[in-house]
Amino acid sequence: MERPSFTQDNPGAVRAVGRSAAAASLLCLLIYGRVYGQAAPPAPAARPPVAPAAPATITPAPAVPDAAAAAAKAAAAAKAAREQAAAAAKAAREKAEAEARAALYAHREKGLRAMGDRIYAAAARFFLAYRKAAKGQEPALTDATILLVRAYLEQNALADADKALEHHSKNSVGVTDPYFRDGLTYWSAAVLLSHGRWQEATAKATPLMQKTAVAEFRNRALELVGDTAVLQNNWAQAQTAFEQLLSEFPEAENSLRARLGLARVFLATEQTRRAAQMLERVKEQHADAPVLLLSIYRVLLLLQESRLSDAYTLYRNIDGDRPQTPNADWWTAASHLSESLLSAKRHAEALEVLPQAEALAANPLERQQIHLRTSECLIALGKVELAINSLETFKKTYPDSADVVPVQVKLAELLRQTKNFMTASEYFGEVAQNGKASPAFRYRSAISRGWCLRDAGQLNQAVDAFSGAEALGQTDDEKAKALFLAGDTAFLIDGFTDASALYGRAADQYPGSSSAEAARFHQARSFANAKLFSSAAETYGRLAKDFPETQFIEDATLEWGIALRNAGLNVQALDRLRSFATSYPESSHAPRALMEAYQAAMAIGPDHISDALKLLGQVIASYPDAELYPHAIHQRALVNFSQGSYDDAVKDCSLFLDTFPLLPMATDILIWLGDHFANVGRSADSEKHFLKLVTSHPRSSYAPGALYEAAKSAYEREDMTGAALLLQQLRATYVDREKTPDHPKASAKVEAQMELLQGDILSKNGSFADALTHFTRARELAGDTPQGIAALGRRGEMYYSLGATNPKELDEAVACFLAVCGNDATPADLQELAKYRLGKCYERQGLTEAAITAYTDVHYQYQMDVEQGIVRDPLYLLRASYDAARLLVLDEQFRQATRIYEVIGEMVLPMSNDARQRAKEIRDAHELNK
């Protein structure tokens, strides 16, 4: 009887050990002896041909002498006939049985011969015929079934093997012969093993391990149980089976396999010394031991002995002979070697072995293990794109793997590392929504998805992702952290109201979490940024109450004071900010606290200006290196100017310019000094500071206006040449800018002022027509602003001056002055001037009544404004009133003229005495008192 043996190429396949045809014939004779209790019939001998017999002669029967004799004779004949018939029947039966035995023998023998020649499909057909010829007789049916199963296993036709066993089960009356019974049990176990039903195979074969079993099948069963245990990594069972086999059958054909099996067990259980001894024994006792397999085991032994380099060298020497199909021993060696190389960070060498290990793996779990190890190796080598492709392949190939979730997480992390943020966020999102993933993976992935969206600039989606992670958190810390990150992200996009709500939820719902304190602080800060200052101040108060030792004490105290100030609670703010500066004088925030306190003091009212100045002085005296130091000087100069403390203001301005001449704030200082010196009549000093601004800060937005003010100052000093040159510089540098494109362009207001001043210079030199061009441009630039209206009035004055030689120009002058007077945007002083100039035009045109009307309009409007509390420069009042009175006298309207002078005389004006004297003279001269 043949036994199964498992190849190294495929543990599930069974190979038969062929025997010679002679051995098969002997075994067949044995089966015949076991089945029929006799030897197989000899082959029929050749016989010579037989000549035909001569025709028979019919002899009449003799007469019967009497009835008794006849009866006796008949009885004898009948008996002879019966005996002859029985003999014939027996001969026929024996012949039929012999023919049946011959046919049965022929089918079995042909099948065995085909098995010997490895023509397994033909063998199966012969054994099927053998089974049919057995007609259910035992043990032939069992023998046929066993042989048929063996043929099917050789073809890996497991379904057919199952059917053969099922047929036997249904048709056998039961086999009592121990040999065939144990044989059927063993091959049934072999079929189960081929199916991969290892536990069932072991259970089936285990009874054969008992001493009562046929020795041949006990031997085979021990090997099968050992091999099956190895496949299941049940090393204790494997060791027991192999040791029993070698104990009972030390010289058996399969003793080599048993010893190799034990070596495998010792290696797997790290019984390194015993493994080495067993491999040495195999080498000594089995000359036919497979050299490659011994080398594979030697690789494993070297790895256990921590001789990694030797193991790697030996493996590379033999890997060219590795099988091209899955193999358990080769896979074990390649797998362990790659794992050891990875642990030793020899990633390049590991990457050479890993593809081989994956090809040698016998099942998906083994392939998955190697695939993941390959990805890990690629990551370590910095081959991120290849690692991503490897993990993508794993995800698609093994969608149901238990490792698919961590693989997807690692894949997403690599994609984020390569800045593929949106794809990474999708993978993280899939894990977060995967109900089969562990809570830890789901929460971690939800948080990571938020970071990916944040990295991608999709901040609104990131807020939703972080806040959604709250529901996946398993602890208060995790839930609070999710809300805190959502708040941080909302804060980044200026969603301060949303941020305050998210921070508030973290602090309110999870007060014991590690994020609660920071959440409360950032909630207050969010309120402040949302300009909800009252809420911010209240929240800072809650922080101080709930966390009196808060790590944010300095920032919180300072920002609390600032929130109070912005909420209009300046008295409270002043106290808290001043207290901060006292409590934390060494803090980097102290200067800011003092500056904020200064703002609060100024907001309280005039009574606290002295406090404000003291606070600024404290910054200036105590924190000269602070960033806010120049701001403090700047602000103190401004306050001193506003309070009329000009000497102190000028000192602060000088201190600032000496220390920080190039800071942008220096332009404010220079402007203030320029205006101050202009106001006190120190035109040269004023001009110097305006020009210093232009020189030191030519790209400042103040530079064009400062240059204009310098030109205006020169004009007022009647330095027409200097004023013209400065205006030329202003036009070239800040208006036309062809050579200075990087400088700021002068505003329309400054350009209009420039055109007005240019016109004034020209008009002062008598170039009225040229001046008219500049005033027209100023009007276009300034529109209906006071400057534009002034430019319109200047145009009228130019036309008036030109009218001295060309009376037609007076009409243009009148039109300009009427436009000024008719514009609702014209200020009262310009209205007054325009009406006066209009009167002059009418007078020159000989329109005396119209001129008197224009002059008296100024006269009466001034009176009406005084009655309303509006007082302005009386220059044009006096001019218009005197001119009106003059024309009235010329028109002999003496009483009306007298009244004009008397009104002026009643006022407290420089010309009031003169006006009263003129009124008296007219009355006396024309006897108006009678």
Buried (B, 14 or more C-beta within 10 A) or exposed (E): BBBBBBEBBBBBBBBBEBBEEEEBBEBBBEBBEBBBEEEBBEEEEEEEEEEEEEEEEEEEEEEEEEEEEEEEEEEEEEEEEEEEEEEEEEEEEEEEEEEBBEEBBBBBBBBBBBBBEEBBEBBBBBBBBBBEBBEEBBBBBBBBBBBBBBBBBBBBBBEBBBBBBEBBEEBBEEBEBEBBBBBBBBBBBBBBBBBEBBEBBBBBBBBBBEEEBBEBBBBBBBBBBBBBBBBEEBBEBBBBBBBBBBEBBEEBEBBBBBBBBBBBBBBBBEBBEBBBBBBEEBEEEBEEBBEBBBBBBBBBBBBBEEBBEBBBEBBBEBBEEBBEEBBBBBBBBBBBBBBBBBEEEBBEBBBBBBEBBBBBBBEEEBBBBBBBBBBBBBBBBEBBEBBBBBBBEBBEEBEEBEBBBBBBBBBBBBBBEEEBBBBBBBBBBBBBBBEEBEEEBBBBBBBBBBBBBBBBEBBEBBBBBBBBBBEBBEEBBBBBBBBBBBBBBBBEBEBBBBBBBBBBBBBEBBBEBBBBBBBBBBBBBBBBBBEBBBBBBBBBBBBBEEBEEBEBBBBBBBBBBBBBBBBEBBBBBBBBBBBBBEEBEEBEBBBBBBBBBBBBBBBBEEEBBEBBBBBBBBBBEBBEEBEBBBBBBBBBBBBBBEBEBEEBBBBBBEBBBEEBEEBEBBBBBBBBBBBBBBEEEBBEBBBBBBBBBBEBBBEBBBBBBBBBBBBBBBBBBEBBEBBBEBBEBBBEBBBEBEEBEEBBBBBBBBBBBBBBBBBBBBBEEEBBBBBBBBBBBBBEBBEEBEBBBBBBBBBBBBBBBBBEEEEEBBEBBBBBBBBBBEBEEBEEBBBBBBBBBBBBBBBBBEBBEBBBBBBBBBBEBBEEBBEEEEEBEBEBBBBBBBBBBBBBBEEEBBEBBBBBBBBBBEBEBEBBEBBBEBBBEBBEEBEBEE
